[in-house]
Amino acid sequence: PRVQWLKELGIDDSQVAKMITRFPPLMGLSLEGNLKPRVQWLKELGIDDSQVAKMITKFPSLMGVSLEGNLKPRVQWLKELGMDNSQVAKTITTLPQLMGFSLEENFKPRVQWLKELGIDDSQVAKAITKHPPIMGYSLEEILKPRVQW
């Protein structure tokens, strides 16, 4: 049933095989308890079926991330930063792995550093929307050295 459901989302057999290889627990997740609620939630954010399929294909672990404990708090935090639903949708469809990043270890330190540079919340939100990988770059090895030039 899981494979058929993934195919109904628009994910072909070869992509399903790659997803299972990259995230074997995918086949053990409950269709009703895990997969469908996450997909429904993504759609409620304004992400269409084809984008949801791309997100799951890129980052199948997304289906195993806690909806209440991780996904919703990360999106809420982005909204509190000033992102609207369309910016959140664009950001997480561009880099779905972002939803696996830690608020405390990734999001907050990078945003704090950007604010220390004098960048306000709305500009930070725009920067994250335009280039989501910034949230995963090392502060010490990548971001700070590039600004210090």
N, C-alpha and C positions, 0 to 999 in steps of 0.2 A: 504493500500500500504506500509506503514512503516514496519508493522510486517512482511509482505511477503519479503520485501527487507532485513530485518535483518536476516530472515531465509535463504535467498539466500547467505548471508555472512557466513553461517555456524552456526548460533546461534539457538539453539533449543527452542521449546515452553516454557519449564520451565525456561530457562535462560532469554528469552524475558520477561516473567512474573516478574522475580526477578528484571530485569532492570527497568521495568516500576514502580515497587514498590519503588525501590531506587531512581529513578529520574523520577517522573510523567511527567514533562514537555517534556520528550523525545517524547511523542506521539503528542505534539503540534508543534514540530520542522518541518520545511519544508524539505522534502526529497531532493529537488533540490537545495535549498538555504543553508541548514545546513548540513544534513547528508552526502550526496554524496561528496560535496567538501572536508569535513574533512577526509573522508575515502580515497579519491583520494590523498590528500596531504600526509597522512600517508604512502600510497603505494609508493609515490614518494621519501619518505625518505628511502625506501628499506624494508619496513615492509610488509610481505606477508599476504594474506587473513586470514589465520588461526590465525596469531598473532594479526591482526586488530580486529578480532572477540573476541579474548581473552581480548584485551585492553578495548573494548567497554563493554564487560560483566563485567569486574572488576570495571570499572569507567565510567558508562554510562553518567555522567555529562560532560565527554570529548566532547560529541556531541553538548553540549550547550556553550562550551567555544569559545570565539571569535577567529577565525582563524587569522585575520590580527592584532587584538589588543593584543592577548595573546599567542596563540600557536606558530606562526612564530617568534615573538620576543624572546620567551624562547629558542627555538631551535637555533636561530641565536646567542644568548648569549652563549649557550653551545659550539657552533662551534667556537666562538671567544675565548673561554677558551682553545681551542685546540682539541676538539672532532671532529672526522670525522663522516661521515654519519652512518657508522656501529656502532660506539660507541653511537651516539645519539639514533639510533634505538634500540640497546640493552638496553640502560638506560630507555627509555620511555616504552618499552614493559615490562620490569621488574616491573616498578612502574609508570603506566600511570597517577596516581594521581599527579605526579610531574608537569604535565602540568597545574595543577590548582594552584600550589604554586606561591606565589608572588616573582617577581624578587627582589624587594626592601626589603622585609621582610624575605625571606627565602634564596634565592640563594646568593645574594651579601654578606650579613653578614657572612654566613658560609664560603664562599670562601675567604673572607678577613681574617677571623680568621685562616683558614688553611695556608694562605700565611704568616701571622704573625708568624706562627710556623716554617717558613722556607721551606714550601712545594711549589714547583714551579707549574706553570699552567699545565704542562703535567702530573705531579703527581696528582694534584687535579682532572684533567679530568679522570685519571685512577681510582682514589678513587670513584668518583661519578659513573662511569660506573660499577665498581665492587659492589658497595653498595649504590644504589640511595637513600635509606631512610635517609642517612646522611643529605640530604638537608632539611629534615623535623624535625630532632632532635633539641630539645631545646639546644641552646648554653649554657645557664646558668645552666640548670638542668642536662643535659646529657653529652654534649661534653666536656666542660671545666673541670668539675670534674674528668672525666676519664683520661684526659691528665695530670692533676695536681698530680696524684698519684706518 
